[in-house]
């Protein structure tokens, strides 16, 4: 038995995924009015992300169940003790990663979210899941919150915030990535600059697209 598949976390995740499935940004008139090109431009933006994601503050925007399970398995298999996450939202991916830390014997997960209402919901979910002691949520823009105070080494980095900032966030955490550390990026197709970097062995990575939504990369030693 694992933390992920038993109470209190398993029923909590069932509820959170069901709630997320019952709502969609497409139901938001402002989001529905965006043409495809406008939506893609905002997803790629390095400047308009605060306003764009502020409009989505009531939506979980979670990873899929399959991606959540994958995150847990990657962190467990690698024996991760130190994890950084960009984009907490309601904490669904955070719960999967923290469960892996618990089952690995402990550790620390630093996650960052700029929307205060989402920080509050994530904290409540982590408490309900019995995992709050493993997680530090930093409220604010990741370009500032991840600038200092990172652990000496990082075993896994999850990028699931504003897509246009993936290169900048990677650059902040990269000096702490241990050889063999994994970087998982959701919807990385919106950041060609990021993909060009992690798909270049000369830049110190091996990388493959995975499961349709994710880019899975490994830091070379």
Backbone torsions as a table, in degrees:
resi	resn	phi	psi	omega
1	UNK	NA	149.1	-178.9
2	UNK	-128.8	163.6	175.8
3	UNK	-58.3	-36.4	-176.6
4	UNK	-66.7	-32.4	-170.0
5	UNK	-106.2	8.1	-179.4
6	UNK	-127.3	166.5	176.7
7	UNK	-69.6	147.1	7.1
8	UNK	-88.3	-6.8	-170.1
9	UNK	-74.1	-43.7	-175.4
10	UNK	-57.7	-50.2	178.0
11	UNK	-67.1	-31.2	176.5
12	UNK	-62.8	-46.0	179.2
13	UNK	-64.6	-38.7	176.3
14	UNK	-57.2	-44.9	-179.6
15	UNK	-66.3	-44.0	-177.5
16	UNK	-65.7	-41.2	177.7
17	UNK	-66.0	-38.6	178.5
18	UNK	-65.0	-43.2	178.5
19	UNK	-63.4	-40.9	179.6
20	UNK	-65.4	-37.7	-179.6
21	UNK	-69.5	-24.1	-177.3
22	UNK	-80.9	-11.6	178.6
23	UNK	-127.1	154.2	-179.2
24	UNK	-149.3	141.1	174.1
25	UNK	-57.0	-23.8	178.9
26	UNK	-65.2	-18.8	177.6
27	UNK	-80.9	-11.8	179.4
28	UNK	-81.7	121.8	-177.6
29	UNK	-55.4	-38.7	-179.1
30	UNK	-65.6	-39.4	179.1
31	UNK	-73.3	-41.1	-178.7
32	UNK	-63.0	-27.7	-177.8
33	UNK	-77.3	-12.8	-178.6
34	UNK	-74.7	127.6	172.9
35	UNK	-70.7	161.4	-177.3
36	UNK	-53.6	-44.7	-178.5
37	UNK	-67.1	-37.9	179.2
38	UNK	-67.0	-40.8	178.6
39	UNK	-62.6	-45.8	179.8
40	UNK	-63.0	-38.8	179.8
41	UNK	-63.2	-42.5	179.4
42	UNK	-68.5	-36.6	177.7
43	UNK	-63.3	-32.8	-178.1
44	UNK	-88.6	-10.4	-169.4
45	UNK	-64.2	139.8	172.8
46	UNK	-97.5	-2.7	-177.0
47	UNK	-124.7	-30.1	-174.9
48	UNK	-96.7	11.4	-172.5
49	UNK	-69.6	-31.9	-178.3
50	UNK	-63.7	-46.5	179.6
51	UNK	-68.4	-41.4	-177.3
52	UNK	-62.8	-51.3	-178.6
53	UNK	-75.2	-21.6	172.9
54	UNK	-62.9	-34.6	176.7
55	UNK	-68.6	-17.8	-177.1
56	UNK	-104.7	19.3	-172.6
57	UNK	-65.6	-21.2	-179.0
58	UNK	-92.8	4.4	-178.4
59	UNK	-114.2	138.8	-176.1
60	UNK	-68.9	-36.2	-177.5
61	UNK	49.0	50.7	-171.0
62	UNK	-81.7	163.7	163.9
63	UNK	-65.7	162.4	176.5
64	UNK	-72.1	164.7	174.6
65	UNK	-57.3	-41.7	-179.3
66	UNK	-64.4	-41.7	178.7
67	UNK	-66.3	-38.4	177.2
68	UNK	-61.3	-45.6	177.7
69	UNK	-62.0	-39.3	178.4
70	UNK	-62.8	-43.6	178.7
71	UNK	-58.9	-44.1	178.1
72	UNK	-59.7	-46.9	-176.9
73	UNK	-65.9	-40.4	179.0
74	UNK	-62.9	-44.7	-178.9
75	UNK	-67.9	-39.0	178.1
76	UNK	-66.2	-49.1	-175.7
77	UNK	-60.8	-38.6	-179.3
78	UNK	-83.3	-0.2	-178.5
79	UNK	61.5	34.9	-174.4
80	UNK	-58.7	137.8	173.6
81	UNK	-122.9	-14.1	-176.3
82	UNK	-137.6	115.9	-174.0
83	UNK	-130.7	141.5	173.3
84	UNK	-121.7	136.6	-179.9
85	UNK	-128.0	132.5	174.9
86	UNK	-106.5	110.3	178.4
87	UNK	104.6	82.3	-176.1
88	UNK	-75.2	-43.6	-171.2
89	UNK	52.2	-129.1	-178.9
90	UNK	-85.2	-0.6	173.8
91	UNK	91.6	17.8	-178.3
92	UNK	-68.1	-49.3	176.4
93	UNK	-66.0	-35.0	178.1
94	UNK	-59.2	-41.4	179.3
95	UNK	-62.6	-41.4	178.8
96	UNK	-63.2	-44.5	-178.0
97	UNK	-69.4	-40.4	179.2
98	UNK	-66.4	-34.4	176.1
99	UNK	-61.2	-39.6	177.3
100	UNK	-64.3	-41.5	176.8
101	UNK	-60.0	-44.3	178.6
102	UNK	-57.7	-45.8	-176.3
103	UNK	-77.0	-15.4	172.8
104	UNK	-85.2	-3.3	179.3
105	UNK	102.9	5.3	177.4
106	UNK	122.5	177.0	-179.6
107	UNK	150.0	-161.5	-175.2
108	UNK	-141.6	131.5	175.6
109	UNK	-118.2	120.3	174.0
110	UNK	-101.6	122.2	178.9
111	UNK	-129.1	153.9	-173.6
112	UNK	-136.5	139.9	-176.4
113	UNK	-150.4	131.7	-176.7
114	UNK	-89.3	-18.2	-175.7
115	UNK	-89.0	113.4	-174.3
116	UNK	-57.3	-39.2	-178.0
117	UNK	-66.4	-33.2	177.0
118	UNK	-72.0	-36.1	176.1
119	UNK	-59.1	-44.0	-179.1
120	UNK	-63.3	-42.5	-180.0
121	UNK	-68.1	-39.1	178.6
122	UNK	-63.9	-42.6	179.4
123	UNK	-61.4	-42.6	179.1
124	UNK	-63.7	-39.5	179.5
125	UNK	-68.4	-38.0	178.1
126	UNK	-66.1	-38.4	175.5
127	UNK	-63.5	-44.8	-179.2
128	UNK	-64.2	-32.0	179.8
129	UNK	-85.9	-2.1	179.2
130	UNK	70.8	29.2	-174.2
131	UNK	-124.8	5.6	-173.8
132	UNK	-61.9	-28.5	-177.2
133	UNK	-68.7	-15.3	-178.1
134	UNK	-96.9	-6.4	-167.7
135	UNK	-123.1	133.7	170.5
136	UNK	-111.3	114.3	176.7
137	UNK	-95.4	123.5	177.5
138	UNK	-103.7	119.3	-177.7
139	UNK	-90.0	125.9	178.6
140	UNK	139.1	-175.2	179.6
141	UNK	-71.0	128.1	-176.8
142	UNK	-59.3	-28.2	179.0
143	UNK	-64.2	-18.2	175.3
144	UNK	-104.9	-44.6	-173.2
145	UNK	-68.5	-24.8	179.9
146	UNK	-101.8	9.6	-178.3
147	UNK	-74.3	-30.3	-178.5
148	UNK	-137.6	167.8	172.2
149	UNK	72.6	25.8	175.8
150	UNK	-85.7	155.1	177.2
151	UNK	-64.7	161.6	-178.1
152	UNK	-58.9	-41.1	176.6
153	UNK	-132.1	147.1	178.8
154	UNK	-121.3	129.6	-178.0
155	UNK	-90.1	-30.1	-176.7
156	UNK	-151.2	136.1	176.8
157	UNK	-122.2	126.7	174.2
158	UNK	-109.9	124.8	176.9
159	UNK	-107.2	111.0	-178.5
160	UNK	-147.8	37.6	176.3
161	UNK	-115.5	-143.7	179.5
162	UNK	-60.6	119.4	-170.5
163	UNK	-64.0	-35.3	-179.2
164	UNK	-63.9	-17.6	-177.8
165	UNK	-95.9	1.8	-177.7
166	UNK	-54.7	-44.5	179.8
167	UNK	-62.5	-39.8	-178.0
168	UNK	-69.4	-41.1	178.9
169	UNK	-67.8	-41.8	176.2
170	UNK	-57.9	-42.0	-179.3
171	UNK	-62.6	-33.0	179.2
172	UNK	-69.8	-38.7	-174.4
173	UNK	-91.4	-23.5	-172.0
174	UNK	-51.9	-42.1	-179.2
175	UNK	-62.0	-17.9	-179.0
176	UNK	-99.4	-7.8	-179.8
177	UNK	-69.5	123.1	178.3
178	UNK	-74.3	157.4	173.0
179	UNK	-57.2	129.2	-176.3
180	UNK	90.6	-4.9	177.2
181	UNK	-62.2	148.3	-179.7
182	UNK	-103.3	144.0	173.7
183	UNK	-123.4	122.5	179.1
184	UNK	-114.3	124.6	-177.8
185	UNK	-122.0	125.2	179.5
186	UNK	-89.0	135.3	178.0
187	UNK	53.2	42.8	-177.3
188	UNK	-69.6	-11.1	177.4
189	UNK	-60.3	-22.4	177.4
190	UNK	-77.6	-1.7	179.1
191	UNK	-130.3	78.7	178.8
192	UNK	-57.0	-33.0	178.9
193	UNK	-62.1	-42.6	178.2
194	UNK	-64.3	-47.1	-177.8
195	UNK	-62.1	-38.2	179.0
196	UNK	-61.2	-36.3	-179.2
197	UNK	-71.7	-52.6	-173.0
198	UNK	-75.0	-16.2	177.2
199	UNK	-90.7	10.1	-179.8
200	UNK	-110.5	108.5	175.6
201	UNK	-56.8	-29.8	178.7
202	UNK	-64.7	-24.9	177.6
203	UNK	-87.6	-2.8	174.0
204	UNK	100.1	23.9	-178.4
205	UNK	-138.5	152.6	160.4
206	UNK	-114.5	139.9	-171.2
207	UNK	-151.0	144.5	176.6
208	UNK	-142.1	144.7	169.0
209	UNK	-69.0	146.8	-173.0
210	UNK	-144.6	126.2	171.6
211	UNK	67.6	15.3	176.4
212	UNK	87.5	-34.4	-176.5
213	UNK	-111.6	-19.5	-168.3
214	UNK	-111.7	152.7	167.0
215	UNK	-115.3	121.1	-177.8
216	UNK	-108.5	120.9	-174.6
217	UNK	-127.2	151.7	176.7
218	UNK	-125.0	133.2	176.8
219	UNK	-76.1	125.7	-179.9
220	UNK	-81.9	148.1	-179.5
221	UNK	-91.0	NA	NA
